[in-house]
Amino acid sequence: MKNSKQHLTDAFAQLQEAQINLKHALDSAEKLNNKQNIGNTLSLVEEAVSAAASSVAYYQDTNE
C-alpha cells in the first residue's frame, strides 16, 4: 500500500507526462483555435507541475 508521499510523487510524474504530451499536441496542432486551447491547458498544467514540485520538495516525513 502506498503512503501519501508515494501518491504525491506518482501524481507529480503524471503531471510531467501530461505536460510533455500537451507540448507535443501543441506542436502538432494545425488550427489556431486548437493551438490556443492546448496552450491554455498547457499553462495550467505547468502551474500544477510547479505546485507539485514544491509539494514534493517540502514534503515532511513522519520522523521529521
N, C-alpha and C positions, 0 to 999 in steps of 0.2 A: 504494500500500500504506500502510495506517495505521500510525502509531507507537503506542507504549504510552499516551502522553498522550491521543491521539485516541480510542483504545479506552476509556480511563478516562472521558473526558467523554461519550462515547456511552452508557456504562453508567450514568453519573450521570443523564443525560437520561431514560433508560428507567426508572430508579428513580423519578424525579419523575413521570413519566407514570403509572406503576403506583400511586403514592401518590394522584394525582388520581382515577384510576379506582376505587380502593378507597374513597375518600371518597364518590364518587357511589354506589357499591354499598351502602355503609353507610347512606346517606341513603334509599335506596330499598328496603332490606330490610324485610320485614314481620315475620318470625318472630324472636323473641328469640334463639333458638339461632343463627340465621344472622347476626344483628347481632353477637353475641359472637364468633363465628368470624371474621367480617370485621374486627371491631375488633382482635382479636388479631393478625391478619395485618397490618393497617394499622400497628400499633405496631412490629412487626418491620421493616416496610418503612421506617418513619420513622427507625428506628435506622440502617438501611442507607443511607438518604439522607444522614443526618448524617455517617456514616463516609466515604461517597463524597465529600461536600462537603469534608471535611478533606483527603482524599487529593488532590483537585483543587487545593485552596488551597496545599498544601505540596509539590506535585509539583516536583521539581528537574529542570530540563532538563539535557541533557548538557554544555552550556557553562557551567553554574553551579558 
